[in-house]
Amino acid sequence: MASSMVTSSQFPTPPRPNLAFRRLRGQRSPAEFAAAVRRAAREIGESVSCDARYVGRVEAGEIRCPNYAYERVFLHMFPGRTLADLGFASRASVRGRRGRPTSETQGTYEPYDTQDTQDPDETYDNYEESDVLRRAFMTGGGATVAAASLGPLGLALDAAAAGRPVRRAGTGEAGALEEAVRRIRLLDDRHGADGLYQRAAAPLRAAYALLDAGATRQTTADRLHSGAGELAISVGWLAHDSGRFDDARSHYAEALATARVTGDDGLEAHAFCNTAFLARDAGRPREAVRAAQAAQRVARPLGSARLMSLLALREAGGWAGLADRTGCEQALARAQAYFARGLSDADPEWMSFYGEAELEGLEAQCWSTLGDWRRAARHARRAADLQDPHFTRNIALYTAELADDLARGGHPDEGAAAGLRVLELLGEVQSSRIQTMLAATARVLLPHRRASGVSAFLERHASTPRTA
């Protein structure tokens, strides 16, 4: 393996701060400078989602060379200067050489940027791929039991932890990885994310250890890449649903990098889909719209109407967050039209949760965001009624949505009754998202505590322990 030829002297040195870039920022804060970058991008038709964190990474030297989209924007902002004048290393020195490169160029594009292909004169080695795939995501403890229960994945993690080389993966390891993804999704459907998040770190680390070790056949390598990306998304969702938004964003970005390294359009669409959902929940609705639109561009050739329906709903959620009722209604109409086309063999396995109940539930969330409580409650009620009993977590989620919509819509007694039904499910379901929703509903109901049933809900809610 090529990685066996890497010596300790080839490992990257600590990054050097980019003082030239810092001087160009001047008296502006990182957030103000990021806003200027986004404005400059729009002036030349580029689309970047630069934020203060990105500016900080550049100034810290973590990003030695920007991707092509950022390069065009920076050169537009500072005409007459070169990348070197801005404090960046040349692209050739960062990637495309036989030595083990660092991952800045591959890893720092924003999830929704147009990703340029490499110049024809630049070479591409698998060293870049290895660098993308070797990163660890989480350092949660208490995960060894979960890893051990996953057979070959647990063995891979044990070997990596002991400093022993992990043997090259075969079909058994690929199958174990795919089964780990299914098992995590099943447990989440039934019990929610909070109790699973830390335990899911171990199989994820094991998956990337297997990728780093290589595979016996190309078909197996493809399965490993796809499985690792899907596992990263699953772990990202566990972080997302348990309120760890920064962790979730990192996992989704890593899945997106894995998809682009391997040219896996299905994985890329899935990563964009979850990124859009996260952006909506994190209060970044415009980012949610852009990520959902990017997902639709990637997914359109895949031939799954159900996938396109879900992605249109992700876009609708972003428009609702922007208070754009027209944009939201148009996206909802597309989602319903795609959904009406029915199931097909092209539908991804991970979409097993997406049926009429989820369609109704996501539409309810859109109307709730727009403040149309009556319509939101109608869709949330249908979602809860339609949901398969297997998806306990979603029943709790839709009922929590219903409780909040009813409470805000002037029906405190009905809202309290729905809230009590959710509290009954919290013995089986551990989800910070649902607990946060119930806490908001309790605050809305507090002025109505004398209404029928409201005091019972408030007392029961106050006595229910929150997940740590």
Residue pairs with C-beta under 8 A, 6 or more apart in sequence:
1 214
2 125
2 126
2 127
2 130
3 100
3 127
3 130
3 212
6 100
10 99
10 100
11 100
12 100
12 102
15 60
15 61
15 62
15 64
16 61
17 59
17 60
17 61
18 58
18 59
18 60
18 61
18 86
18 87
18 88
19 87
20 85
20 86
20 87
21 58
21 59
21 86
21 87
21 88
22 59
24 78
24 86
25 33
25 55
25 59
28 36
29 52
30 52
30 53
30 55
30 56
30 59
31 51
31 52
33 55
34 50
34 51
34 52
34 54
34 55
36 77
37 48
37 50
37 55
37 70
37 73
37 74
37 77
38 48
38 49
38 50
40 73
40 76
40 77
41 47
41 48
41 50
41 69
41 73
43 76
44 72
44 73
44 76
46 69
46 72
46 73
46 113
46 114
47 69
47 112
47 113
47 114
47 290
48 69
48 70
48 73
48 110
48 113
49 110
49 111
49 112
49 113
49 287
49 290
50 70
50 110
54 63
54 108
54 110
57 63
57 108
58 66
62 104
63 104
63 108
64 88
64 89
64 93
64 94
64 102
64 104
64 105
65 71
65 83
65 88
65 89
65 90
65 91
65 93
65 94
65 95
65 104
65 105
66 74
66 83
66 88
66 105
66 108
67 105
67 108
67 109
67 113
67 115
67 116
68 116
69 109
69 110
69 113
69 114
69 116
70 108
70 109
70 113
71 83
74 83
74 86
75 81
75 82
75 83
78 85
78 86
83 89
83 90
83 91
84 90
91 105
91 122
92 122
94 101
94 102
94 104
94 105
95 101
95 105
95 106
95 122
95 128
96 118
96 122
96 123
96 124
96 125
97 123
97 125
98 125
98 127
99 127
100 127
100 130
100 131
101 127
101 128
101 131
102 131
103 128
103 131
103 132
103 135
106 128
106 131
106 132
106 257
106 261
107 131
107 132
107 257
109 115
111 252
111 253
111 256
111 271
111 272
111 275
111 291
111 294
112 272
112 287
112 290
112 291
112 294
115 260
118 124
128 261
129 261
130 212
132 254
132 257
132 258
132 261
133 208
133 211
133 212
133 225
133 228
133 258
133 261
134 208
134 211
134 212
135 208
135 254
136 205
136 208
137 201
137 204
137 205
137 232
137 235
137 247
137 250
137 251
137 254
138 198
138 201
138 204
138 205
138 235
138 247
139 201
140 197
140 198
140 199
140 201
141 198
142 198
142 199
143 198
143 199
143 200
143 201
143 202
144 154
144 157
144 202
145 199
146 199
146 200
146 202
146 203
147 153
147 154
147 157
147 158
147 202
147 203
147 205
147 206
148 154
150 176
150 179
150 180
150 183
150 202
150 203
150 206
151 172
151 176
152 169
152 172
152 173
152 176
152 210
153 173
153 176
153 177
153 180
153 203
153 206
153 207
153 210
154 202
154 203
154 206
156 166
156 169
156 173
156 206
156 207
156 209
156 210
156 213
157 202
157 203
157 205
157 206
157 209
159 165
159 166
159 167
159 209
160 166
160 205
160 206
160 209
165 213
166 209
166 210
166 212
166 213
167 213
168 213
168 214
168 215
168 216
169 210
169 211
169 213
169 214
169 215
169 216
169 220
169 221
169 224
170 215
170 216
170 217
170 220
171 220
171 223
173 210
173 220
173 224
174 215
174 220
174 223
174 224
174 227
177 203
177 207
177 210
177 223
177 224
177 227
177 228
177 231
178 223
178 227
178 230
180 203
180 207
180 227
180 231
181 227
181 230
181 231
181 234
181 350
184 196
184 200
184 203
184 231
184 234
184 235
184 238
185 234
185 350
185 352
185 353
187 196
188 196
188 234
188 237
188 238
188 241
188 393
189 353
189 390
189 391
189 392
189 393
189 394
190 390
190 391
190 392
190 393
190 428
190 429
191 392
191 393
191 428
191 429
191 430
192 241
192 393
192 396
192 429
192 430
192 431
192 434
193 237
193 238
193 239
193 240
193 241
193 242
193 430
193 431
193 432
193 433
194 241
194 242
194 430
194 431
194 432
194 467
195 430
195 467
196 238
197 235
197 238
197 239
197 242
197 244
200 234
200 235
200 238
201 235
203 231
204 228
204 231
204 232
204 235
207 224
207 227
207 228
207 231
208 228
210 224
210 228
211 224
211 225
211 228
214 221
215 221
215 224
222 262
225 258
225 261
225 262
225 264
226 262
226 264
226 266
226 267
228 258
229 255
229 258
229 259
229 262
229 264
229 267
229 270
229 271
230 255
230 267
230 270
230 350
232 251
232 252
232 254
232 255
232 258
233 251
233 252
233 255
233 267
233 270
233 271
233 274
233 350
235 251
236 247
236 248
236 249
236 250
236 251
236 252
236 255
236 274
236 278
237 248
237 274
239 245
239 247
239 248
239 251
240 248
240 274
240 277
240 278
240 281
241 431
241 432
241 433
242 431
242 432
242 433
242 467
243 432
243 433
243 436
245 278
245 281
245 282
248 274
248 278
249 275
249 278
249 282
252 271
252 274
252 275
252 278
253 271
253 275
255 267
255 270
255 271
255 274
256 268
256 271
256 272
256 275
258 264
258 267
259 265
259 267
259 268
259 270
259 271
260 268
265 298
265 299
265 301
265 302
266 299
266 302
266 348
268 295
268 298
269 295
269 298
269 299
269 302
269 307
269 311
270 348
270 350
272 291
272 292
272 294
272 295
272 298
272 311
273 291
273 292
273 295
273 310
273 311
273 314
275 291
276 287
276 288
276 289
276 291
276 292
276 295
276 311
276 314
276 315
276 317
276 318
277 288
277 314
277 317
279 285
279 287
279 288
279 291
279 318
280 288
280 314
280 317
280 318
280 321
281 433
283 321
285 317
285 318
285 319
285 320
285 321
285 322
286 318
286 322
287 318
288 314
288 315
288 317
288 318
288 321
289 315
289 318
289 319
289 322
289 327
290 318
291 314
291 318
292 311
292 312
292 314
292 315
292 317
292 318
293 315
295 311
295 314
296 308
296 311
296 312
296 315
299 307
299 308
299 311
300 308
302 346
303 344
303 346
304 344
304 346
304 347
304 348
304 351
305 338
305 339
305 341
305 342
305 344
306 338
306 339
306 341
306 342
306 343
306 344
306 347
306 351
306 354
307 346
307 347
307 348
307 351
308 334
308 338
309 334
309 335
309 336
309 337
309 338
309 339
309 354
309 359
310 335
310 351
310 354
310 358
312 331
312 332
312 334
312 335
312 338
313 331
313 332
313 335
313 359
313 362
313 363
313 366
315 331
316 327
316 328
316 331
316 332
316 335
316 362
316 363
316 366
317 362
317 365
317 366
317 369
319 325
319 327
319 328
319 330
319 331
319 366
320 328
320 365
320 366
320 367
320 369
320 370
321 369
323 370
325 370
328 366
328 370
332 363
332 366
335 359
335 362
335 363
336 359
339 356
339 359
353 391
353 394
355 386
355 388
356 386
357 382
357 383
357 384
357 386
357 387
357 388
357 391
357 394
357 398
358 383
358 394
360 379
360 380
360 382
360 383
360 386
360 398
361 379
361 380
361 383
361 394
361 397
361 398
361 401
363 379
364 376
364 377
364 378
364 379
364 380
364 383
364 398
364 401
364 402
364 405
365 376
365 401
366 376
367 373
367 375
367 376
367 379
368 376
368 380
368 401
368 404
368 405
368 408
373 405
373 406
373 408
373 409
373 410
374 409
376 401
376 405
376 409
377 402
377 405
377 406
377 409
377 411
380 398
380 399
380 401
380 402
380 405
381 402
383 394
383 398
383 401
383 402
384 395
384 398
384 399
384 402
387 394
387 395
387 398
389 395
392 425
392 428
392 429
393 429
393 431
393 434
395 425
396 422
396 425
396 426
396 429
396 431
396 434
397 431
397 433
397 434
397 437
399 418
399 421
399 422
399 425
400 418
400 419
400 422
400 434
400 437
400 438
400 441
401 437
402 415
402 418
403 415
403 416
403 418
403 419
403 421
403 422
403 437
403 438
403 441
404 415
404 437
404 440
404 441
404 444
405 415
406 412
406 414
406 415
406 418
407 415
407 416
407 419
407 441
407 444
407 445
407 448
408 415
408 444
412 445
412 448
412 451
412 454
413 451
413 452
413 453
413 454
415 441
415 444
415 445
416 445
416 451
416 453
416 454
416 456
416 457
416 458
417 453
417 457
419 438
419 441
419 442
419 445
419 457
419 461
420 453
420 456
420 457
420 460
422 434
422 438
423 438
423 457
423 460
423 461
423 464
426 434
426 435
426 464
430 467
431 467
432 467
435 466
435 467
438 461
439 461
442 457
442 458
442 461
442 462
445 454
445 457
445 458
446 458
448 454
449 455
449 458
